[in-house]
């Protein structure tokens, strides 16, 4: 897999993010990026992610909701459209750009049917990163519930997530709902512990 940072530097990524910023979505996207990378870090000792995968997860996390610019409803599809058609992203090789669009737009309930056009290795990598993005996005569900991610660690063959905030129970339910793909791919359960302030 190619490293996306070789084709799109962070300044240009932020230009894209700011160009499509509505409802202060960039605050949410930065938070999801931080959460996604913390999840990846907890998995890394066991799965050995490469820099290319880490960078792709970071970029998809930062772009996953830019489709709100067109319409909140079906923003997943709009995110894919923007990523595949935004001129600022034209330097990204076609296959890498498709992966970026696939992962970013797949953070909802459905996996894009274009996955069949990827090699098996690309499919496996894209789905693993997508499953992490779904959990990271769920950790900031509704974007304004004031719940923080306290710890993430694998212990006793379980991904343990500790969150803190008044709405922790809402976030916990959302994480459980969005973790099916993760559990299926990594074959480890998720335990969410809620701490009230």
PyMOL commands that set and color helices and strands:
alter all, ss='L'
color gray80, all
select helices_A, chain A and resi 4-6+10-19+25-47+51-63+66-69+75-85+87-89+94-105+113-117+120-139+168-178+180-186
alter helices_A, ss='H'
color red, helices_A
select strands_A, chain A and resi 148-155+158-164+189-195
alter strands_A, ss='S'
color yellow, strands_A
deselect
rebuild
show_as cartoon
